[in-house]
Amino acid sequence: MSIDPSIFKAYDIRGTYPEQLNADTAHKIGYALVNYLKPKVVAVGRDMRLSSDELFESLAGGINSAGADVVDLGRISTDGLYFAVGQFDYDGGVMITASHNPKQYNGFKICRREAVPLSGQEGLFQIRKFIEDEDAMPKSPSPGNIVRKDITRDYADHCLSFIDISKVKPFNIVIDAGNGMAGATLPPVLDRLPLNAIRLYFELDGSFPNHPASPIEVENLVDLQKQIETTGADFGVAFDGDADRMFLVDKQGVQLGGDMVTALVAKSLLAKNPGETILYNLICSRALPELIERLGGHAVRTRVGHALIKPLMKKHNAIFGGEHSGHFYFRENWFADSGLIAFLVCLELLSVEGRPLSEMVREIDPYFRSGEINTRVDSIRDKIAQVKSAFASGQQDEIDGLTVQYDDFWFNLRPSNTEPLLRLNVEAKTRETLKTRTEELLKIIRA
């Protein structure tokens, strides 16, 4: 095979540039993509990474060579690509990005019509198979063309349609774009809101000179936290590299987990749409389904991963879905995720409630959590079996890894998709129970 098969992941194509991903690789992927999806038109966007322009030229060349047209969306966010595919009814879309990964990485997030994502089992591995058997791909008698389209204004209008702008209060906030695509997608939205927004690292720079564009790691929030403290801002928000994920930071500098942001968005949406269904992945706090049910909504628990959640969103006709990782999905956004829409909904809720972010979270979250603890192990299967046996008295399921629930605590233990790692998440009613149970679990896992 003339391409590294390991770049085809569970949810996207991703690898280092130029060792694993380069012009030749991108051309082959573009050509194979057309042979798999059979599109007439493919929308392609890219982030600000140093290799993204080159990969675009080659990917578009491969798509054109296979007979399909390319709509060049230029530099946009990943959620902007999903919007374009849904709004303008394109046959498919490709976002050139490696999301939050370091600067030497790049990749492709691919979706079909209506922004339905391709996953490993549903499309990506089939594209890899086409490349492996390149001679089997039919040659196109006539190449496609490239046309340019600017969706900046359309996407800003779409995101703002989720809130009542007149209700937004003039908060003092700090926004960290991480030198990623939020630096391009946020200004057209911020210009229409009555905010005093201090903008950190809005300059697009794929070398990430200030910090990695991965706000899920608290060490990458230091500058944001300092600005909140220095300026006395009401709260802060940080976006990842391709701007599809968003994290809130309260006035005290405390990062909210994606599950707590999901709870805030759910609270706002259920107030306007009583009785609706909301999805959440099984790493999220118990506080989330408890809140949804308390507010009269219907909570549905799912596996982890956007390519898995989006089809379930459609199946349940869910108005909203959220993950602990900072992905937030909206029915009126073609069931696709958008960090920007989630930010705006939270902004409106904070304006309406008139209370600090920390107070609102404290009201809905009585639990203590370990955060994700990763352990490299020799045999994932053996370790999960040992833990399953040791906690046989609990309520168990294997929807995604192993989840065991007791009245006073629960945990999930699941394997990494890409490494020989086990990921442990524990939540408990008291800090003491959390400490005891986490130590008990790690003693087994790390024995």
KEROTOR-751191 format. One record per residue (C-alpha): x negated, y, z; residue in one letter; residue number from 1. Coordinates in Angstrom, 2 decimals. Example, Ala and Ser with C-alpha at 12.3 -4.5 7.8 and 13.67 -1.06 7.14 Angstrom:
KEROTOR-751191
+---------+---------+---------+---+-----+
|       u |       v |       w | r |   k |
+---------+---------+---------+---+-----+
|  -12.30 |   -4.50 |    7.80 | a |   1 |
|  -13.67 |   -1.06 |    7.14 | s |   2 |
+---------+---------+---------+---+-----+
***
This chain:
KEROTOR-751191
+---------+---------+---------+---+-----+
|       u |       v |       w | r |   k |
+---------+---------+---------+---+-----+
|    0.00 |    0.00 |    0.00 | m |   1 |
|   -1.37 |    3.42 |   -0.97 | s |   2 |
|    0.24 |    5.11 |    2.05 | i |   3 |
|   -0.14 |    4.52 |    5.80 | d |   4 |
|    3.02 |    2.61 |    6.84 | p |   5 |
|    2.70 |    3.79 |   10.46 | s |   6 |
|    3.85 |    7.31 |    9.53 | i |   7 |
|    7.42 |    6.00 |    9.13 | f |   8 |
|    8.89 |    6.42 |   12.62 | k |   9 |
|   12.26 |    5.72 |   14.21 | a |  10 |
|   13.61 |    9.21 |   13.46 | y |  11 |
|   11.24 |   10.86 |   10.97 | d |  12 |
|    8.03 |   10.59 |    8.95 | i |  13 |
|    5.07 |   12.00 |   10.85 | r |  14 |
|    1.27 |   11.83 |   10.86 | g |  15 |
|   -2.00 |   13.73 |   10.85 | t |  16 |
|   -3.02 |   15.96 |    7.94 | y |  17 |
|   -4.81 |   15.16 |    5.67 | p |  18 |
|   -5.69 |   11.67 |    6.89 | e |  19 |
|   -2.17 |   10.22 |    6.96 | q |  20 |
|   -0.12 |   12.92 |    5.23 | l |  21 |
|   -1.44 |   14.77 |    2.20 | n |  22 |
|   -0.42 |   15.91 |   -1.28 | a |  23 |
|   -0.44 |   12.39 |   -2.71 | d |  24 |
|    1.61 |   11.04 |    0.19 | t |  25 |
|    4.16 |   13.83 |   -0.08 | a |  26 |
|    4.60 |   13.32 |   -3.85 | h |  27 |
|    5.23 |    9.60 |   -3.38 | k |  28 |
|    7.75 |   10.25 |   -0.58 | i |  29 |
|    9.60 |   12.80 |   -2.71 | g |  30 |
|    9.79 |   10.41 |   -5.65 | y |  31 |
|   10.92 |    7.47 |   -3.50 | a |  32 |
|   13.47 |    9.64 |   -1.67 | l |  33 |
|   15.28 |   10.36 |   -4.94 | v |  34 |
|   15.28 |    6.69 |   -5.89 | n |  35 |
|   16.85 |    5.84 |   -2.53 | y |  36 |
|   19.40 |    8.66 |   -2.08 | l |  37 |
|   20.20 |    9.19 |   -5.80 | k |  38 |
|   20.69 |   12.95 |   -5.25 | p |  39 |
|   21.15 |   15.61 |   -7.88 | k |  40 |
|   20.02 |   18.41 |   -5.55 | v |  41 |
|   17.76 |   18.27 |   -2.48 | v |  42 |
|   17.29 |   21.26 |   -0.16 | a |  43 |
|   13.77 |   21.56 |    1.22 | v |  44 |
|   12.64 |   23.80 |    4.07 | g |  45 |
|    9.29 |   24.07 |    5.83 | r |  46 |
|    7.81 |   25.40 |    9.03 | d |  47 |
|    4.73 |   27.58 |    9.51 | m |  48 |
|    2.18 |   24.77 |    9.88 | r |  49 |
|   -1.03 |   25.33 |    7.94 | l |  50 |
|   -0.36 |   22.32 |    5.68 | s |  51 |
|    3.35 |   22.90 |    5.09 | s |  52 |
|    3.06 |   24.94 |    1.88 | d |  53 |
|    0.83 |   22.34 |    0.22 | e |  54 |
|    3.10 |   19.50 |    1.29 | l |  55 |
|    6.11 |   21.40 |   -0.05 | f |  56 |
|    4.56 |   21.77 |   -3.50 | e |  57 |
|    3.77 |   18.05 |   -3.69 | s |  58 |
|    7.04 |   16.85 |   -2.17 | l |  59 |
|    9.04 |   19.08 |   -4.51 | a |  60 |
|    6.94 |   17.83 |   -7.41 | g |  61 |
|    7.80 |   14.24 |   -6.52 | g |  62 |
|   11.50 |   15.06 |   -6.23 | i |  63 |
|   11.45 |   16.89 |   -9.57 | n |  64 |
|    9.53 |   14.08 |  -11.26 | s |  65 |
|   12.25 |   11.65 |  -10.21 | a |  66 |
|   14.87 |   13.84 |  -11.90 | g |  67 |
|   16.41 |   15.83 |   -9.03 | a |  68 |
|   16.50 |   19.59 |   -8.48 | d |  69 |
|   14.98 |   21.24 |   -5.40 | v |  70 |
|   16.46 |   24.19 |   -3.54 | v |  71 |
|   13.49 |   25.89 |   -1.89 | d |  72 |
|   14.74 |   27.35 |    1.41 | l |  73 |
|   11.31 |   28.70 |    2.31 | g |  74 |
|   10.25 |   28.92 |    5.94 | r |  75 |
|   13.20 |   28.02 |    8.14 | i |  76 |
|   14.03 |   26.12 |   11.32 | s |  77 |
|   15.10 |   22.48 |   11.24 | t |  78 |
|   18.61 |   23.41 |   12.35 | d |  79 |
|   18.64 |   25.94 |    9.51 | g |  80 |
|   18.01 |   23.09 |    7.08 | l |  81 |
|   20.92 |   21.09 |    8.54 | y |  82 |
|   23.13 |   24.15 |    8.17 | f |  83 |
|   22.15 |   24.64 |    4.53 | a |  84 |
|   22.79 |   21.00 |    3.61 | v |  85 |
|   26.22 |   21.09 |    5.26 | g |  86 |
|   27.30 |   24.57 |    4.24 | q |  87 |
|   26.28 |   24.37 |    0.59 | f |  88 |
|   27.09 |   20.68 |    0.10 | d |  89 |
|   23.66 |   19.58 |   -1.03 | y |  90 |
|   23.07 |   15.87 |   -1.63 | d |  91 |
|   20.22 |   15.74 |    0.85 | g |  92 |
|   17.63 |   17.76 |    2.71 | g |  93 |
|   14.02 |   17.57 |    3.85 | v |  94 |
|   12.44 |   19.65 |    6.59 | m |  95 |
|    8.64 |   19.72 |    6.48 | i |  96 |
|    7.63 |   19.85 |   10.13 | t |  97 |
|    6.04 |   17.94 |   12.97 | a |  98 |
|    8.26 |   19.71 |   15.49 | s |  99 |
|    6.39 |   20.09 |   18.80 | h | 100 |
|    3.32 |   18.05 |   17.85 | n | 101 |
|   -0.20 |   19.58 |   17.79 | p | 102 |
|   -1.42 |   21.57 |   14.79 | k | 103 |
|   -3.13 |   18.65 |   13.00 | q | 104 |
|    0.24 |   16.91 |   12.54 | y | 105 |
|    2.96 |   17.37 |    9.95 | n | 106 |
|    5.90 |   15.36 |    8.73 | g | 107 |
|    9.36 |   15.14 |    7.17 | f | 108 |
|   12.80 |   15.11 |    8.76 | k | 109 |
|   15.22 |   13.85 |    6.11 | i | 110 |
|   19.00 |   13.93 |    5.91 | c | 111 |
|   21.64 |   12.97 |    3.38 | r | 112 |
|   24.83 |   14.82 |    2.47 | r | 113 |
|   26.63 |   16.56 |    5.37 | e | 114 |
|   23.34 |   16.68 |    7.30 | a | 115 |
|   23.51 |   13.00 |    8.29 | v | 116 |
|   19.94 |   12.08 |    9.35 | p | 117 |
|   17.94 |    9.17 |    8.01 | l | 118 |
|   16.48 |    6.92 |   10.70 | s | 119 |
|   13.97 |    4.12 |   10.46 | g | 120 |
|   16.60 |    1.45 |    9.91 | q | 121 |
|   18.92 |    3.71 |    7.91 | e | 122 |
|   16.77 |    5.10 |    5.11 | g | 123 |
|   13.17 |    5.75 |    6.14 | l | 124 |
|   12.01 |    2.15 |    5.99 | f | 125 |
|   13.83 |    1.75 |    2.67 | q | 126 |
|   11.90 |    4.74 |    1.29 | i | 127 |
|    8.72 |    3.08 |    2.50 | r | 128 |
|    9.75 |   -0.10 |    0.67 | k | 129 |
|   10.19 |    1.86 |   -2.58 | f | 130 |
|    6.65 |    3.21 |   -2.21 | i | 131 |
|    5.26 |   -0.26 |   -1.51 | e | 132 |
|    6.84 |   -1.49 |   -4.74 | d | 133 |
|    6.18 |    1.63 |   -6.79 | e | 134 |
|    6.53 |   -0.13 |  -10.15 | d | 135 |
|   10.14 |   -0.99 |   -9.31 | a | 136 |
|   11.13 |    2.70 |   -9.21 | m | 137 |
|   12.76 |    3.79 |  -12.47 | p | 138 |
|   11.17 |    6.69 |  -14.32 | k | 139 |
|   13.30 |    9.76 |  -14.95 | s | 140 |
|   13.67 |   10.89 |  -18.57 | p | 141 |
|   14.02 |   14.55 |  -17.54 | s | 142 |
|   12.41 |   16.31 |  -14.56 | p | 143 |
|   14.33 |   18.56 |  -12.20 | g | 144 |
|   13.82 |   22.24 |  -11.40 | n | 145 |
|   13.10 |   24.39 |   -8.32 | i | 146 |
|   15.34 |   27.31 |   -7.33 | v | 147 |
|   14.82 |   29.63 |   -4.35 | r | 148 |
|   17.56 |   30.36 |   -1.79 | k | 149 |
|   17.48 |   32.61 |    1.29 | d | 150 |
|   19.87 |   31.41 |    4.02 | i | 151 |
|   18.68 |   33.82 |    6.74 | t | 152 |
|   21.84 |   35.95 |    6.91 | r | 153 |
|   24.23 |   33.05 |    6.37 | d | 154 |
|   22.67 |   31.04 |    9.18 | y | 155 |
|   22.73 |   33.97 |   11.61 | a | 156 |
|   26.41 |   34.54 |   10.84 | d | 157 |
|   27.15 |   30.85 |   11.38 | h | 158 |
|   25.42 |   30.67 |   14.77 | c | 159 |
|   27.04 |   33.87 |   16.02 | l | 160 |
|   30.48 |   32.53 |   15.04 | s | 161 |
|   30.29 |   30.18 |   18.04 | f | 162 |
|   30.62 |   33.05 |   20.53 | i | 163 |
|   32.47 |   36.29 |   21.13 | d | 164 |
|   29.70 |   38.85 |   20.70 | i | 165 |
|   31.75 |   41.50 |   22.53 | s | 166 |
|   31.48 |   39.47 |   25.76 | k | 167 |
|   27.68 |   39.33 |   25.79 | v | 168 |
|   26.15 |   41.48 |   28.54 | k | 169 |
|   22.91 |   43.45 |   28.16 | p | 170 |
|   20.67 |   40.96 |   29.92 | f | 171 |
|   16.95 |   41.45 |   30.31 | n | 172 |
|   15.47 |   38.23 |   28.95 | i | 173 |
|   12.12 |   36.86 |   27.82 | v | 174 |
|   12.02 |   34.71 |   24.68 | i | 175 |
|    8.99 |   32.57 |   23.83 | d | 176 |
|    8.97 |   31.49 |   20.18 | a | 177 |
|    5.65 |   29.68 |   20.60 | g | 178 |
|    4.43 |   31.02 |   17.23 | n | 179 |
|    7.02 |   28.70 |   15.72 | g | 180 |
|   10.05 |   29.15 |   13.49 | m | 181 |
|   12.15 |   30.81 |   16.19 | a | 182 |
|   10.06 |   33.85 |   15.39 | g | 183 |
|   11.81 |   34.01 |   12.03 | a | 184 |
|   15.32 |   32.74 |   12.85 | t | 185 |
|   15.98 |   34.70 |   16.04 | l | 186 |
|   15.45 |   38.34 |   14.97 | p | 187 |
|   18.53 |   38.48 |   12.65 | p | 188 |
|   20.60 |   37.19 |   15.59 | v | 189 |
|   19.01 |   39.32 |   18.31 | l | 190 |
|   19.51 |   42.45 |   16.22 | d | 191 |
|   23.28 |   42.00 |   16.65 | r | 192 |
|   23.28 |   41.39 |   20.41 | l | 193 |
|   23.07 |   43.96 |   23.25 | p | 194 |
|   20.02 |   42.33 |   24.82 | l | 195 |
|   16.78 |   43.76 |   26.09 | n | 196 |
|   14.65 |   40.90 |   24.76 | a | 197 |
|   10.93 |   40.71 |   25.42 | i | 198 |
|    9.54 |   38.70 |   22.51 | r | 199 |
|    6.58 |   36.42 |   23.15 | l | 200 |
|    4.62 |   34.91 |   20.26 | y | 201 |
|    7.11 |   35.64 |   17.49 | f | 202 |
|    4.28 |   35.73 |   14.92 | e | 203 |
|    4.42 |   32.62 |   12.73 | l | 204 |
|    1.10 |   30.83 |   13.20 | d | 205 |
|    0.62 |   27.12 |   12.56 | g | 206 |
|   -2.64 |   27.11 |   14.51 | s | 207 |
|   -0.64 |   27.73 |   17.73 | f | 208 |
|   -3.21 |   30.16 |   19.20 | p | 209 |
|   -1.38 |   30.75 |   22.51 | n | 210 |
|   -0.03 |   27.39 |   23.61 | h | 211 |
|    1.49 |   24.24 |   22.07 | p | 212 |
|    5.05 |   24.81 |   20.86 | a | 213 |
|    6.41 |   22.11 |   23.15 | s | 214 |
|    8.42 |   23.75 |   25.95 | p | 215 |
|    9.54 |   20.45 |   27.48 | i | 216 |
|    6.09 |   20.38 |   29.14 | e | 217 |
|    6.10 |   22.95 |   31.95 | v | 218 |
|    2.42 |   23.82 |   31.41 | e | 219 |
|    3.49 |   25.46 |   28.13 | n | 220 |
|    5.89 |   27.79 |   29.98 | l | 221 |
|    3.26 |   29.61 |   32.05 | v | 222 |
|    3.23 |   32.79 |   29.95 | d | 223 |
|    7.04 |   32.86 |   29.87 | l | 224 |
|    7.24 |   32.42 |   33.64 | q | 225 |
|    4.69 |   35.23 |   34.21 | k | 226 |
|    6.67 |   37.60 |   32.00 | q | 227 |
|    9.90 |   36.80 |   33.82 | i | 228 |
|    8.23 |   37.57 |   37.15 | e | 229 |
|    6.41 |   40.70 |   35.91 | t | 230 |
|    9.43 |   42.24 |   34.20 | t | 231 |
|   12.11 |   41.05 |   36.63 | g | 232 |
|   14.00 |   39.50 |   33.71 | a | 233 |
|   17.31 |   37.75 |   34.34 | d | 234 |
|   16.08 |   34.52 |   32.70 | f | 235 |
|   13.94 |   33.19 |   29.86 | g | 236 |
|   14.25 |   30.87 |   26.90 | v | 237 |
|   11.63 |   28.90 |   24.96 | a | 238 |
|   11.89 |   27.15 |   21.58 | f | 239 |
|    9.76 |   24.39 |   20.11 | d | 240 |
|    7.82 |   24.58 |   16.84 | g | 241 |
|   10.66 |   23.94 |   14.39 | d | 242 |
|   13.11 |   25.78 |   16.69 | a | 243 |
|   15.73 |   23.03 |   16.91 | d | 244 |
|   15.12 |   22.52 |   20.65 | r | 245 |
|   15.65 |   25.09 |   23.38 | m | 246 |
|   14.87 |   25.26 |   27.09 | f | 247 |
|   16.12 |   27.79 |   29.65 | l | 248 |
|   14.04 |   29.10 |   32.55 | v | 249 |
|   15.75 |   30.81 |   35.47 | d | 250 |
|   14.74 |   34.02 |   37.26 | k | 251 |
|   12.57 |   32.04 |   39.68 | q | 252 |
|   10.63 |   30.48 |   36.79 | g | 253 |
|   12.26 |   27.06 |   37.12 | v | 254 |
|   12.80 |   25.15 |   33.90 | q | 255 |
|   16.27 |   23.67 |   33.38 | l | 256 |
|   16.37 |   20.13 |   32.06 | g | 257 |
|   18.17 |   19.53 |   28.79 | g | 258 |
|   20.93 |   17.78 |   30.73 | d | 259 |
|   21.64 |   20.90 |   32.78 | m | 260 |
|   21.77 |   23.02 |   29.63 | v | 261 |
|   24.15 |   20.40 |   28.21 | t | 262 |
|   26.30 |   20.84 |   31.33 | a | 263 |
|   26.44 |   24.62 |   30.85 | l | 264 |
|   27.38 |   24.32 |   27.18 | v | 265 |
|   29.97 |   21.66 |   28.05 | a | 266 |
|   31.48 |   23.95 |   30.68 | k | 267 |
|   31.86 |   26.76 |   28.15 | s | 268 |
|   33.27 |   24.59 |   25.37 | l | 269 |
|   35.75 |   22.74 |   27.60 | l | 270 |
|   37.12 |   26.05 |   28.91 | a | 271 |
|   38.03 |   26.92 |   25.32 | k | 272 |
|   38.83 |   23.36 |   24.13 | n | 273 |
|   40.41 |   21.35 |   26.97 | p | 274 |
|   40.28 |   17.56 |   26.88 | g | 275 |
|   37.58 |   17.24 |   24.21 | e | 276 |
|   34.97 |   14.47 |   24.05 | t | 277 |
|   31.33 |   15.22 |   24.88 | i | 278 |
|   28.41 |   12.84 |   24.37 | l | 279 |
|   25.29 |   12.62 |   26.54 | y | 280 |
|   22.34 |   10.26 |   26.43 | n | 281 |
|   21.68 |    7.85 |   29.26 | l | 282 |
|   18.65 |    9.73 |   30.59 | i | 283 |
|   20.87 |   12.66 |   31.58 | c | 284 |
|   21.83 |   13.29 |   35.20 | s | 285 |
|   24.98 |   11.81 |   36.70 | r | 286 |
|   25.95 |   15.41 |   37.37 | a | 287 |
|   26.71 |   15.83 |   33.66 | l | 288 |
|   29.46 |   13.21 |   33.16 | p | 289 |
|   30.85 |   14.10 |   36.58 | e | 290 |
|   31.20 |   17.72 |   35.50 | l | 291 |
|   32.73 |   16.81 |   32.13 | i | 292 |
|   35.36 |   14.57 |   33.75 | e | 293 |
|   36.03 |   17.13 |   36.48 | r | 294 |
|   36.77 |   19.73 |   33.82 | l | 295 |
|   39.19 |   17.41 |   32.05 | g | 296 |
|   36.87 |   16.32 |   29.25 | g | 297 |
|   35.94 |   12.83 |   28.13 | h | 298 |
|   32.28 |   11.85 |   28.67 | a | 299 |
|   30.66 |    9.21 |   26.43 | v | 300 |
|   27.22 |    7.78 |   27.29 | r | 301 |
|   24.85 |    6.98 |   24.40 | t | 302 |
|   21.37 |    5.79 |   23.52 | r | 303 |
|   18.52 |    8.29 |   23.11 | v | 304 |
|   17.73 |    9.80 |   19.69 | g | 305 |
|   19.31 |   12.22 |   17.22 | h | 306 |
|   19.65 |    9.68 |   14.40 | a | 307 |
|   21.70 |    7.52 |   16.78 | l | 308 |
|   23.77 |   10.26 |   18.43 | i | 309 |
|   24.94 |   12.06 |   15.29 | k | 310 |
|   26.89 |    9.07 |   13.88 | p | 311 |
|   28.45 |    8.54 |   17.33 | l | 312 |
|   29.43 |   12.20 |   17.43 | m | 313 |
|   31.33 |   11.67 |   14.21 | k | 314 |
|   32.84 |    8.37 |   15.37 | k | 315 |
|   34.26 |    9.94 |   18.54 | h | 316 |
|   34.95 |   13.30 |   16.88 | n | 317 |
|   33.05 |   14.80 |   19.81 | a | 318 |
|   32.98 |   18.57 |   20.06 | i | 319 |
|   29.48 |   18.51 |   21.54 | f | 320 |
|   26.61 |   16.27 |   22.52 | g | 321 |
|   23.40 |   16.84 |   24.46 | g | 322 |
|   20.13 |   15.14 |   25.30 | e | 323 |
|   17.65 |   15.56 |   28.15 | h | 324 |
|   15.01 |   16.39 |   25.51 | s | 325 |
|   16.66 |   19.68 |   24.56 | g | 326 |
|   18.64 |   18.60 |   21.49 | h | 327 |
|   22.23 |   19.92 |   21.38 | f | 328 |
|   24.79 |   18.79 |   18.77 | y | 329 |
|   27.94 |   20.61 |   17.66 | f | 330 |
|   30.93 |   19.29 |   15.75 | r | 331 |
|   31.40 |   22.61 |   13.98 | e | 332 |
|   27.77 |   22.39 |   12.87 | n | 333 |
|   28.26 |   19.18 |   10.87 | w | 334 |
|   27.56 |   17.27 |   14.10 | f | 335 |
|   23.94 |   18.42 |   13.79 | a | 336 |
|   21.77 |   19.92 |   16.50 | d | 337 |
|   20.92 |   23.56 |   17.01 | s | 338 |
|   18.91 |   25.10 |   19.81 | g | 339 |
|   19.99 |   28.56 |   18.70 | l | 340 |
|   23.71 |   27.80 |   18.97 | i | 341 |
|   23.19 |   26.25 |   22.42 | a | 342 |
|   21.32 |   29.37 |   23.55 | f | 343 |
|   24.14 |   31.63 |   22.35 | l | 344 |
|   26.83 |   29.56 |   24.06 | v | 345 |
|   24.88 |   29.70 |   27.34 | c | 346 |
|   24.40 |   33.44 |   26.88 | l | 347 |
|   28.14 |   33.93 |   26.56 | e | 348 |
|   28.85 |   31.72 |   29.60 | l | 349 |
|   26.35 |   33.64 |   31.75 | l | 350 |
|   27.98 |   36.89 |   30.62 | s | 351 |
|   31.49 |   35.71 |   31.44 | v | 352 |
|   30.63 |   34.18 |   34.82 | e | 353 |
|   28.42 |   37.06 |   35.94 | g | 354 |
|   26.29 |   34.85 |   38.16 | r | 355 |
|   22.57 |   34.00 |   38.09 | p | 356 |
|   21.54 |   30.94 |   36.12 | l | 357 |
|   20.09 |   29.23 |   39.21 | s | 358 |
|   23.36 |   29.63 |   41.12 | e | 359 |
|   25.40 |   28.13 |   38.30 | m | 360 |
|   23.10 |   25.10 |   38.08 | v | 361 |
|   23.00 |   24.61 |   41.84 | r | 362 |
|   26.78 |   24.42 |   41.85 | e | 363 |
|   26.88 |   21.47 |   39.43 | i | 364 |
|   23.67 |   19.59 |   40.29 | d | 365 |
|   23.38 |   17.89 |   43.71 | p | 366 |
|   20.79 |   15.30 |   42.65 | y | 367 |
|   17.00 |   14.79 |   42.73 | f | 368 |
|   15.07 |   13.49 |   39.70 | r | 369 |
|   11.65 |   12.04 |   39.03 | s | 370 |
|   11.26 |   13.35 |   35.52 | g | 371 |
|    9.91 |   10.95 |   32.90 | e | 372 |
|    7.00 |    8.84 |   34.17 | i | 373 |
|    5.02 |    7.02 |   31.49 | n | 374 |
|    2.96 |    3.89 |   32.12 | t | 375 |
|    0.85 |    1.96 |   29.61 | r | 376 |
|    1.48 |   -1.78 |   30.04 | v | 377 |
|    0.20 |   -5.02 |   28.48 | d | 378 |
|    3.63 |   -6.56 |   27.94 | s | 379 |
|    6.73 |   -4.37 |   27.80 | i | 380 |
|    9.06 |   -7.37 |   27.71 | r | 381 |
|    7.51 |   -8.99 |   30.82 | d | 382 |
|    7.59 |   -5.80 |   32.86 | k | 383 |
|   11.22 |   -5.06 |   32.04 | i | 384 |
|   12.10 |   -8.66 |   32.99 | a | 385 |
|   10.31 |   -8.28 |   36.34 | q | 386 |
|   12.13 |   -5.04 |   37.13 | v | 387 |
|   15.46 |   -6.51 |   36.03 | k | 388 |
|   14.99 |   -9.42 |   38.43 | s | 389 |
|   13.89 |   -7.22 |   41.33 | a | 390 |
|   16.98 |   -5.00 |   41.00 | f | 391 |
|   19.49 |   -7.72 |   40.13 | a | 392 |
|   21.93 |   -6.47 |   42.79 | s | 393 |
|   22.59 |   -3.25 |   40.85 | g | 394 |
|   24.94 |   -2.62 |   37.94 | q | 395 |
|   22.82 |   -3.30 |   34.87 | q | 396 |
|   23.08 |   -2.56 |   31.17 | d | 397 |
|   20.65 |   -2.66 |   28.24 | e | 398 |
|   22.15 |   -0.04 |   25.94 | i | 399 |
|   18.69 |    1.52 |   25.67 | d | 400 |
|   15.99 |   -0.23 |   27.65 | g | 401 |
|   17.18 |   -1.22 |   31.11 | l | 402 |
|   19.51 |    0.94 |   33.21 | t | 403 |
|   20.33 |   -0.10 |   36.78 | v | 404 |
|   22.85 |    1.84 |   38.88 | q | 405 |
|   23.51 |    1.87 |   42.62 | y | 406 |
|   25.67 |    4.24 |   44.61 | d | 407 |
|   22.75 |    6.28 |   45.94 | d | 408 |
|   20.36 |    6.11 |   42.95 | f | 409 |
|   19.93 |    4.89 |   39.39 | w | 410 |
|   17.05 |    4.45 |   36.98 | f | 411 |
|   16.35 |    3.80 |   33.32 | n | 412 |
|   13.27 |    1.99 |   32.05 | l | 413 |
|   12.76 |    1.99 |   28.30 | r | 414 |
|    9.91 |    1.39 |   25.87 | p | 415 |
|    8.33 |    4.09 |   23.74 | s | 416 |
|    9.09 |    3.90 |   20.02 | n | 417 |
|    5.47 |    4.52 |   19.07 | t | 418 |
|    3.16 |    3.34 |   21.89 | e | 419 |
|    2.85 |    0.43 |   24.39 | p | 420 |
|    4.40 |    2.61 |   27.08 | l | 421 |
|    7.29 |    2.23 |   29.47 | l | 422 |
|    9.21 |    5.41 |   30.30 | r | 423 |
|   10.80 |    5.55 |   33.74 | l | 424 |
|   13.48 |    8.02 |   34.86 | n | 425 |
|   14.91 |    7.89 |   38.39 | v | 426 |
|   17.68 |    9.96 |   39.98 | e | 427 |
|   18.89 |    9.82 |   43.59 | a | 428 |
|   21.21 |   11.53 |   46.05 | k | 429 |
|   18.37 |   12.45 |   48.41 | t | 430 |
|   14.72 |   13.35 |   48.00 | r | 431 |
|   13.74 |   10.53 |   50.35 | e | 432 |
|   15.62 |    7.90 |   48.34 | t | 433 |
|   14.06 |    9.20 |   45.14 | l | 434 |
|   10.54 |    8.90 |   46.58 | k | 435 |
|   11.09 |    5.43 |   48.01 | t | 436 |
|   12.75 |    3.95 |   44.93 | r | 437 |
|   10.29 |    5.52 |   42.49 | t | 438 |
|    7.33 |    4.10 |   44.43 | e | 439 |
|    9.05 |    0.70 |   44.56 | e | 440 |
|    9.57 |    0.69 |   40.78 | l | 441 |
|    6.06 |    1.89 |   39.93 | l | 442 |
|    4.54 |   -0.76 |   42.19 | k | 443 |
|    6.16 |   -3.42 |   39.97 | i | 444 |
|    5.50 |   -1.67 |   36.66 | i | 445 |
|    1.84 |   -0.93 |   37.43 | r | 446 |
|    0.97 |   -4.20 |   39.19 | a | 447 |
+---------+---------+---------+---+-----+
***
